[in-house]
């Protein structure tokens, strides 16, 4: 079994997947259609605002970019994957904030920061990571990253590893095949769908990446997980449950819903409505690859999504070759009803301390304080 985790940037379920409504997805369908690429100005790397303060404003005032893309027109390959693979409609950003913390959750289940440290002087933390765990247990791995090594450069234990390579190599490496058993792929700015990028160009690079694996004969043995790091300041109509909060009594987890697509030869298709978050992604990889616990309670205690993979099933057909016409099968008639929201996973708890290697710990992240609320969420 091979696991390929692909991480793009800054979109919610509602902003991307209004086109999945005819198949019963819980998505808004009547918001203004966004232009692709967005107009400039006012767009910049931080517009819409999507840091911890912007998330607080969304929680308390409902302020966010209230628009949607035309899924079939702008993101046809993603719509195809959502229809033919598993679409986790209630998957959430691990934390309600911006990029770096959520990337770290995907790589190791925790983050010492709630903001974006400068990349030119990237801090290094001695935290455990899933790639290093794989290496320690004989599972080949590789991380494809931009030239600044974001976000893998935050991990001391991964410094200098020859398994960290430039993301521009992925398509050629995959075409040569086979890839290692565990692969992470982060694309460079401009190809990661972060505003003000043309999202179709980012989708096309993901399509090329998947196609390279397929052409090398890896479709049947590969489980792909494609997600987006954070909400990007885009609205979503579903209020996600509070499971963790910061010392100011503001919800931290779950963050807003962001898409998660699982697909591959042995992935069961359908819309899945369970609550899950970014830690479910590495936990699923650990389950599929037979890895032991990492030692991070948030990650080790997650249920994962391994039940969506059935090695005994007849293999799904591979997706259309890159650049070919995509034919969508007819939506069911009548349209299936939306699934009700599942129960809240449990009472909200204070965000825990950070686990370091060797049994040491750090205080929980609290570097983006907000106006203190009178009581914790849900109490």
N, C-alpha and C positions, 0 to 999 in steps of 0.2 A: 504494500500500500504506500502511496505517495500522497503528501499533503502540500498543496500550494496555496499560501495565504497572500492575497493581493489587497493592498490598502490604497484607496484613493481618498479624495478630500472633500469635506464640507457640503454635505447635502442630507436632507431628511427624507423619510419615506414619502411624505406628501409632495415634496418639491420635485421628486424624480418619477414617481410611479402612479400618477393619476391614470395612466393607460392600463393598469392592471385591475381596475374596478369591474369590468365585465366578467372577470374570473372570480369575483367575490372578495377581493382584497379590501381591507379597511383603510381606504384612502379618500381624501377630499377630491372632488372632481369639478368644482365650479370656481376656482380661484383664477385670477388673471394669469395669462400665459406669459412666461418670462422670455425675453429675447436671448438668443444664443448666437454669438457671445453677447454678454451684457453691454449696454452702452457705456461709453467712457467720455468724460467723467460722469458720475461720481465714484465709479468702482475703483478700488485699490485692493491691495493684499489683505486689508483688514475691513473691507466692506462686503457684505453687511457686518456690523460688529458682532463678535461671537466669543468674546472672552467670558470670564466668570461673572463680571458685572452685567454684561449683556444677557447672560443666562438668567441672572436674578431679575432683571427687568422683564424678561419673557415670562418667568414664573409669576411675578406680581402684577404686571401691567399688560401682558400679552403682546409686547412689542417685538416684532421680528419682520423679516422680509416675507410678505404674504403673497407669494406667487408660485407658479408651477411651470415645469417644462412640459412640452408636448412629447410624451414618452416615445411614441411610435416614430415621430419625425426626427427627434434629436438623439434618441438613445435606442434605436431598434434592436441592437444586439443584446442590450440589457433586458429589454422587454422579452425577447426570445428566451433568454436564460431564466427569467422569472416565471415564464409560462411552462417551460419544459423541465426545470429543476425545482429545487426547494427554495421558497421565498419566505424568509422569517420576518413576518410583517410587524412583529413587536420586539424586534431587536433594537437595542438602545446603545447609544454612546455610553461607555462605562462611567464617565463623569460628565456632569453638566458644566462644561467649560470648553476651551479651545484645544489646539492640536496636540502639543507635546504630552500632556497627561494621558490622553487616549491612545496615542501610539505606544506609550510605555505599558499601558494595560494590555495591549495586544501582544507585546513581546514578553512580558513578565508578570502581569497581573497586579501591578502597583505603580504608584508615582509619588515621588517626594515633592513634586511641584504641582500647582494648579494653574500655572501660566506657561508662557513660552520663553525659556531662557535664551539669551542670544546665542546664535549658532557659531559665531566666530570665536567665542570663548565658552564653548559647551562644557557645562559641569559634568563630572564623571562620578557615578555612584557605584558602590560595591554591592550591587543587588544581583540576585540570581535571575537568570533568563531562561526561556524555553530553548533557544538554540544551543546554549551551553549545556543544558540538561541533556539534550539529544546527543551531543558529542560525548558527554561523560558515559553514556550508556550504549555507545556503539552505533548510533543512528546518524548516518551522514546528513549534513545540513549545509545550507548556503543562504546568505542574506544578500539580496540585490538592493542597493541603496544609491541615492544621489551622491555626488562628489564630496559633499560635506559629511557623509556617513550618518545622516539623520534617519531614524532615531537610534540606531544601534550604537552610535558613538557615545551615548550616555552610560554604557555598561562597561565598567572596568574589566570584567572578566572576558570581554570580547575584543579588547584592544589588540590590534596587530594581527588578528586572525586572517589567514589566507582565504577563509570561507566568506569573507565580506568583500563583495565585488560590485562594480558599477552596474546600475540598473540597465544601462544601454546594452549590456551583454545578454540580457535574458533571452531575447528572441533567438539569437544565434546559438546560445548554449542549449536551449530547449530543442531547437531543430536538430542538433547533433545527437541529443538524448544519450542515455537517460539522465534526468536530473536527480539530485539527491532526494532522499526520502522526505525531508522537511525543507521547504523553500518559503522564504518571505520575499515579497516584491513590493518595494516602494519606488514610485517614479519621481523624476525631477519636476521642479516647479514648471508650470506650463503644460505638462502632460498628466497632471494629477487631478485635474478638474477643479482645482481651487480657483474661485473667482479672482480675476476676470477671464479665466481661460475659456476657450471654446470646448464645451464638454464633449462634443462629438469627437474631437481629436483625441481626448483622453480615452473615450470608449473604444475608438479604433485601435489604440495601442494595446488595450486589454484584449481586444478581439485578436489582434496579431499574436499576442502572447499565448492565448489559449490555442489558437490554430497551430502554432509551432509545436506545442505538446501533442496535439492530435496528429499532425503529420508525421511526427517521430514515433507514433504507435503507443503513446502513453495515455490515451483517453480512458481506457477501461480500468487502469490501475490507479488513476489519480482522482483525489477529492479536492476540488477547488473551493475555496471560501473567499468571496469577494465582498469587501465592506468599505465603508467610508469613515474617516477618523472621527469627525464630530459634526455637529449640526450646522455649522457655518453661518449661523444667524438666520436660517430659513425656518419659517413657521412649520408646525405640525399640529394637527388638530387633536391628537391623543395626549392626554396628561399621563405621564409615566409615573409609576409608583415610587415612593421614597423608601430606599433601603439603607442609605447612609447619609449622614449630614455632617457639616463642618461645625467648629465650635461656636459660630454665630447662629446656629440653628437653621441653616439654609440647606435644602436638599442638595446633595452632591451626586448621588446615584439613586436611581438611574438617571442618565442624561436623556435628552430627546431621542425619539426614534430615528435611527439611521438604517439604510438598507443593508441587508445581509443576504447574499445569494450563495447557495451551496449547489454544486453541480458536478457532474462526472459520470463515468460509466455505471457506477453502482450507487448513485444517490437517488433516494426515493423522491419523486416529484410531488408538488402540492404546496398550498399555502399553509404555513405552520404559524399558529397564533400564540405560542407560549411566550412568556417574558424571558428574554435572555439579553446578554450584554457582551461587551467586548471581551471579557474574560472567558466567555463561552467558546470563543474562537481558539485560543491556544489550548484550552482544556480539551476540546474535541481533537485537536492534533495529538495531544498527549495520549488520549484514549486510543486513537487509531494506530498510533505507533508503539503502543505498549510501554509508555514511559511512566516512571513512578511519580509520586508527589514532588512538587517543586519546593515546598516549604512556605508558600505564601497562602495563608488561609482563604483569602477571597477567591483565589484561583483553584486551589485544591478542592474547595467545597462546592464548586460549581458543578451542576449536573451534566454539562456538555451537551452535545448534539449528535452523539455517536449513533443513536437510534435511527438517524436518517440515512445511514449507510448500510446496505445489505449486500455483502459479497456474493450471496447465493442468487441474487436476482439476475434476470436476463439483462444484458448491458443496454443502457440507453443509447440511442443513436447519437453520434457526435454532432456538434452544432455546424451550421453552414460554414464553408471555407471563407476566410477573410476576403471581403470585397464582393462576395456573391450576393445575389438578391435573397432577402429573408422573407419567407412565406410564413405567416402566422396561421396556426390552425384556428378554426372558427371558435369563438367563445361559446360556452354552454348556454343553451336556451331552455328555460328561462335562466337568467343570471343567478348563480347560487347566492344565498344570503351571506352577509358578513358574519364571521364568527364573533361571538361576544368577547369582551375583554376577559382574560383569565383572572383568577383571584390574585390579590396582592401577595407577593412572595412571603412577607412577614413584616414584623415591626421594624421601623427604621432604627439604626444603630449609629453611634458616633463613628466617624471614619477611623480605622485602626492605625496603629503605628506601622512604620515601614520596616520590613524584615530585610536584614543584610546577610551576606554570607558569613559563615562562622558563628552564627547565633547572636550576633549583635543586632541592634534595632536603632531606628531614628524616630523622632517625633512625627506624628501624622502631618500631612501637608496642611499648611495654614498661611500661605503666602499671598492670598487674594481675599483679604477680609471684606465682609459685607456688613450692612446695617444689621445689628443683632436683632433677631426675631424673639418674641416673648416666650416661645416654646418650640421644641423640636417638631419637625413635620410629622403629621399623623397622630400627635399626642393630644 
